[in-house]
């Protein structure tokens, strides 16, 4: 299994980023936090500073398993404005896996055409922007074969488990979820 990357910009939603990292690491997946700034320390939307594993400019993104975008404001807009990430996401969309939550599907992926004709969800106040190219689903998580989107902080655990289920199978996702006292036999994903 290849390395996955989650991108951190100033103003990222802490719950959405750190839940994904925690759950994927519990499942034994290799995930790295990547600062798109010129420093390892990235300040979240609610004042929590996180030290990223690596800087964007010093990372070789060779055949990544997942490229993951947390939401938050202005974090999602900062991700959208970072042109090297846009180029990487377009290349990944040609056959790789992408996951985005909260404002990121609408602000980052939709303008790149990544969601064109695909079912997706996002934070409710961004529905209009998402629906310009995607088929909007007003549900917590939309899990497709190579694209997973979610609507916000309360969906972060289901979002992370959907990524694990996609890569490692439903039984691993159930085991990780159960260990975290997340009980549903089948999480409420929209397929």
QUIMO-V984253 format. One record per backbone hydrogen bond with DSSP energy under -0.5 kcal/mol. NH is the residue of the N-H (numbers start at 1). CO is the residue of the C=O. If there is no record, write none. Layout:
NH_CO, NH_CO
This chain:
4_30, 5_66, 6_32, 7_68, 8_34, 11_43, 12_9, 13_71, 14_12, 17_13, 18_14, 19_15, 20_16, 21_17, 22_18, 23_19, 24_20, 25_21, 26_22, 27_23, 28_25, 29_24, 31_29, 32_4, 34_6, 35_54, 36_8, 42_50, 44_48, 45_12, 47_44, 49_47, 50_42, 52_40, 52_50, 53_33, 54_33, 56_35, 58_55, 59_56, 61_59, 62_60, 63_61, 65_3, 67_97, 68_5, 69_99, 70_7, 70_68, 75_11, 76_72, 78_74, 79_75, 80_76, 81_77, 82_78, 82_79, 83_81, 85_82, 86_82, 87_83, 88_84, 89_85, 90_86, 91_87, 92_88, 93_89, 94_91, 95_92, 96_92, 97_65, 98_146, 99_67, 100_148, 101_69, 102_150, 104_101, 107_103, 108_104, 109_104, 110_105, 112_108, 112_109, 113_109, 113_110, 114_109, 116_113, 117_133, 118_115, 120_135, 123_102, 126_123, 127_124, 130_126, 131_127, 132_129, 133_130, 134_130, 135_118, 136_134, 137_120, 139_137, 141_188, 142_149, 143_141, 143_190, 144_142, 144_147, 148_98, 149_142, 150_100, 151_140, 155_152, 156_153, 159_155, 160_156, 161_157, 162_158, 163_159, 164_160, 165_161, 166_162, 167_163, 168_164, 169_164, 169_165, 173_169, 174_170, 175_171, 176_172, 177_173, 178_174, 179_175, 180_176, 180_177, 181_178, 182_177, 183_181, 189_187, 190_141, 191_189
